[in-house]
Amino acid sequence: MIVDCHIHMVLDGADWKTAIARHKQAVDEGWIRQTLAHYQELGFTYLRDGGDRWGVGRRARELAGEYGITYRTPLSPLCKAGHYGGFIGEKYGNLRKYAKLVVKNREDGADFIKIMISGLMDFDRFGVLTEEGMEPAEIRELIHIAHEEGMAVMAHANGARTVEAAAEAGVDSIEHGAYLDEGALHAMAEAGTVWVPTLSTIGNLRGRGRFDETAVERILESAMENVRLFAAMDGLLAPGTDAGAWSVPHGSLTEYELLRAVLGGGTQEVLGRGIQAIRQKF
C-alpha cells in the first residue's frame, strides 16, 4: 500500500502559475484523470489533497474511486488575508469570517479544514522563514472553531513555537514543520498530532541550481534529524510529498526514500502507525 498524505492536484511540480491557469476557466478533467491514472499505475491507494479554490481537488475526489484510490480534500485551504496562502486558498479578514468559511466548507462537503499559520522556508538561508507564525492565541481559536464544527484540522506550519502552539491546541496534523525543537516535537508526540514532514520539498531541490546548495543540505539534514528524534518519541509520522510543489512531480517516491534513510528497518512500522492515524482522523 502506497499513500501520499499531502498533494496538490491543481499544481504540476513545474510552474505554479501555468498549472493554476490550466483550471481557471474550468477544471481540466483530462489532467486529473491522467494524474490519477499515474498514481494508480504506481500502486497508490490513498491521497490527501492540500486544497485549492478552483475545485480541482473536489473533482479529483469524485473521480478517484474509478482508479481504486481513496481521496480526501479540504476543498479550499483557509488563509488570513495578507499572509501566505492567498495564491491557492480562500482568504479571511477576521475570526468571524474564518468561522463562516469553515461552516461553508463543511456544508460543501470538505473532508477536513486546512489552515495556513506560517510562511515557507527560505531555501537560500538556513533557519529563515518567509513569514513568522501566528500568535498562539489565534492558532488556538482557529483550531477550536474547526473542531467545534466536527472537522479535523491540517495545518501548514513551520517554526518551533508555531507548531508547538498548534499541537497544544489539538491540531490533527502538521504539514512541513521546519526548524522544530525538542519542545515542539514533544508537544506533537503527546498530543497525538500526525507530522507530515514533506522532506521531498527539500530533498528534490538538491542539484537543481535554483537555491543555495549548502542551505538546502542544511535544511534537509535538520529536518531529517527531527524526524529521527520524533520517531524515537513514538511520534506519529506519515509520508506526504507536497506533490505539485516545484520539483516534486505527482507520483514521486522520494518521500519514502528519504524517510527510510532516517528510519531504517523500522520504517514500515513507524509509517504504518502514522498512516492509520491519518486515515482515522481525515
N, C-alpha and C positions, 0 to 999 in steps of 0.2 A: 504494500500500500504506500503510494507516494502522495503527499499532500503539500500544498503551498498555502500557508496561513496569512499571506499578505501579498496580494497582487493588485494591479490597476489595469483592468481590461481596456480602459479608454486610452492608455498610453502604449507606446510600442518599443521603448528601450533605445530609441534613436533621437527623435526630436519631438519634445512635448507639444510644441505649438502646432506642428504639422499633424501630429496624432489627434489632438483635440479637434482640429479643423475638419478632420475626416468625418466627425459625427455632429458637427454643429447644425447643419441643416436638417439632418435626420440620422438616426442611429444606423451605422453601416453594419447590417446583419451579416453580410458576407465576411467581413473582417472578424466578427465574433465567432462565426462558425469555423472559419479557418483556424483561429486560435484555439478554440475548444477541441477541434479535431487533433491539433498538435499535442495538446495536453493528454488527450485520450491515448494517442499512439505511444506516448512516453509512460503511460500507466498511472497518471494522476487520477485520484478518485474524489478529492475534496479541495475546493478552492475558496478562500475567503478574500473578498474584494475590499479595498480601502475606500471605494466610493467615488462618485463623480456626479455632477449636476445635470448631465445631459441624458441620463437614463441608459447608459451603456451597460453598467453593471446589472441593472434591473433586467434588461433584455437578455443578458448572458445567463442570468439565473433562470429565466423562463426556458432557455434552450438547453441548458446544461444537462438535464436529465436524458436527453437524446444521446448524449455522449457518455453516459454512465457516471456523471460527475455530480456530486452534491456541491451546491454553490450558495454562498452566503454574502449578503451585501448590506451596508448601512444606508443604501441609496446615496444621498449626498453627505459627505463629511461636513461638520459644522465648525466654522472658524470665526473668530472675533474680527470685526471689521478693522482694517488697518494692520492686521497681523498675518503671519504666514498661513497659507492655505487657500487664499481667495482665488487663486488661479483655477482651482478644481472644485471648491466646495461652496456651500451656501453661507453667506455672511450674516452675522447678527451684531446689533449695536449694544445690547444690554441683556441682562439675565431674563427679563420678561420676554424679549423677542427670541432668545435662545429657547426658552421653555416652549414657546409656540412652535418653533421648528421641530423640537423633539416630538411634540404631540403630532404634528403634521407627518413627520417621517414614520412614526409608529402607525398612524392611521393609513398611510400609503403603503404599508407592508414592509418596512425596514426590518431586517433581522436583528439589528443592534444599532447602537448610536456610536458614531466615531467623532471624537473631539480632537482639536489641534491645540496643544497647550505650550508649545515651544517652537523655536526655529529649527534650522538644519545644522549639520556640521559644516564648518568652513574647511573644505578638503585641502586647502593650501596652508592652513595654520592649525597645528595640533592644539587641542584644548579650547578652541574658539567655536562658539555657536553664532549663527547669523542673527539670532534673537534669543534673549533670555526667556525663561519660562514665566508663566503667570504666577500671581501670588497664591499661596496655599489656600487661603480662604475662598478665592474664586474657583480654584480647581475643585475644592470640596463641594461647592454649590453646583457646579456643572454635573458632577458625577451623581450627586444626590438627586437632582431633578430627573435625570435619565432613569436612575434606579426606581424612583417613585412611580415612573410610568411603566415599570416592569421590563426595562430594556438593559441588556448588558452594555458595557462601555469599552470600546477600543480607544486608546489614547496614543496619538503621535506625541512622543515626549522624549526630550534629551536633557541631560543635566541632572546631577545627583539630587538636588533639592526638589526639582520639579517632579521627578519620578518618585521620590520618597513621599511627597505630599499626595500624589495620585494613589500610590499604594495604600497609604494610611486611610485614604478616603474610600477604599474598596474598589478601585478600578479593576476591571476584569482582565484586561491585557494591556501591556506596554509595548509599543512598536518603536524599534530603533534603540533607544536607551543608551546613547553615547555618554561617556565620561561619568560613569557611576562610581560610587564609593561603597564602603562596607555598610554604611547606614542605609543607603538606598537598596542595596542587594538584600539585606536582612528584612527591610520593610516589605519588599515584594515576596520574599520567601514566607514570611509569617502571615501575610495576607492571602496567600494562595493566588497571587497575581501571576498570570502567564506572561513570560517575557519572550517576545519575538524579536531577536536582535538584528535581523536583516543584515547579516555580515556580507552578503553579496553586494550590497550597495557600496561597500568599501573595497572588498577584495577584487571585484570586477574592474576597478579603476586602475589597478596596477598595470604598468606598462603601456597605458593608453596615451600618455603625454599631455593629458588635459590639465592635470593637477600636479602639485609638487610631490614627487615620488617619495621623498623622505617623510613628508607629513602623512601621506596615505598609509605608508607602512607603520608609522607610529600609531595612527588611529586604529588600524586593524589589530595590531598587537595588543593595544589597550582593551579593545572590545573582546578579543578572544580570551584574554586573561580574566576579564569579568565574567565571561561565560563559564570558564573553569571554576571560578570561585562560587558562582551561583549554583552550579551543579553540585558542588561539594556541600552546599547548604540544603540540598534536596529541593532546590527551587524548580519550578515548572518552566521548561523551555520548549518552544515549538518552532519548527522551521518555516520561515517566510522570506522570500527573496526581495520583495518590493518590485516584482516583475513589472516592467514598463518604465521604471526609472532608467536614467541614462546608463547604458552599457549592461543593463540587466534584461535580457530578452525573455519573453514568455517561454516557460518550459525549462528555464535554467536549472541545472542540478548542482550549481556551485555551493548553494547553502548547505546541502548535505555534506559536501566535501569539506567545507570549512568547519562545520560542526564536528565531523568525525575527527578532524585534525586536533580538536580540543578534547573531545570526549572519549576518543579511542574505542575500546571494546564495550564501553557502557552506552554507546550512542543510541542503540535501538531501545534500550530500556528507558533511558532518560527522555528521549523524544517521544516515546510511546505514551508516557505519563502526561506530557505537555499537550500532545495531540488529543488525547482523550479529554483533557480538561477544556480545550478549545471547543471541541465538538459538543460538550455538555453545556458550556456557557453560551455558545453562539449558534 
